[in-house]
């Protein structure tokens, strides 16, 4: 693991100090009902990472978690344990389905110093991890599994414990490698969606495009439209779209990054005679439509798992910076002819639409002057439509959370969020940080706003005025209680 020298200190002494970020120690899923008797404890374990761990240690660790959950139930039957803090690590518990428990063990960040006799001294940073952030990450693990595999119970119905274990192994073996715990922060708690700002005319063009496509391709059940990794329109339920959006923006799109194409007149698709040359291509499904042997396989997703339980093919088709997701009932066999038809209908129109949106976006950017460094550093989240906006994050991917503020300030934001969760009422919290920064949190009518101000000699009244100014310029049509 990479070790970074600490920032400040007395010359050589500081150079001896190494910092290690939080790390995933273990991750396991168990069901206490599967091995209730002595000698059968191993049957409870459905998945365990790392797999190399000796069998008895796995049983011991699962047994300990089971005991903690049962013990805490005596004090709070309806709300069992969510986390356990120890000096070296922190354990997080989640029961997404009845009797199915997911546990994630995270090692606390470490500072390693050299003592005067040259021996390393290890200090565990016990208070650095925010429970809410990592509990949210654990819930996301389940939501992402469910999106591609359906519920644990469904696997049990389809093929018993054996099939469930196979699905868990196949999914989590890859998914856990994408967890970068050091870059998790407040945005992981929200799990929000970034919406693309549009004028009415362009929005109507997109709405019209979606209606035409759903009519032409009459087997399409749901559609979602994104531009620049931001959502514009979705026919899915909010919770399903939230996790699909996370998959698209953090996994699928980054794998297919391409430079934005300047215009729509270069003959990029000359091999398609009779078509308006277009930039459309499948991100899921066949790579080459001219290959008669091309496989027409699409990933399957599961939505509305609480009631209708729908299994769907996920077709993601992209032209320039615009991407459209078509979801089609999984019982329908998709052929190469269908893919060619979709390509010939959607490709040209999506290319023109992407160009129009790009044009409109550049006009709006010039008018608002948004190329400049944002005047205010803030994070905004709306619980009702899951809209989130951050001028603090310059880049947020699963492996990198590049923020324009110090990690200590991000931690203060997380602490304010935890305070907001404890009460239902609207409230405002203002914190003066040690480093001349002011941090303001506002919670009002299902909306949360966090602002960071660098004003060394400001007082409370001036800070309050600055936040009002921000609300007036950025959120003029949103009501915040004063």
Buried (B, 14 or more C-beta within 10 A) or exposed (E): EEEEEBEEEEEEEEEBBBBBBBBBBBBBBBBBEBBEEEEEBEBBBBBBBEEEBEEEEBBEBBBEBBEBBEEBEEEEEEEBBBBBEEEEBBBBBBBBBEEBBBBBBBBBBBBBBBEEEEEEEEEBBBEBBBBBBBBBBBBBBBBBBBBBBBBBEBBBEEEEEEBBBEBBBEBBEEBBEEBBBBBBBBBBBBBBBBBBBBEEEBBEBBEEBBEEBBEEBEEBBBBBBBBBBBBBBBBBEEBBBBBBBBBBBBBBBEEEEEEEBEEBEEEBBEEBEEBEBBBBBBBBBBEEBEEEEBEBEBBBBBBBBEEEEBBBBBBBBBBBBBBBBBBBEBEEEBEBEBBBEBBBBBBBBBBBBBBBBBEBBEEBEEEEEEEEEEEBBBBBBBEEEBBBBBBBBEEBBBEEBEBBBBEEBBBBBBBBBBEBEEEEEBBBBBBEBEEEBBBBBBBBEEBBBBBBBEEEEBEEEEBBEBBEEBBEEBBEEEEBEE
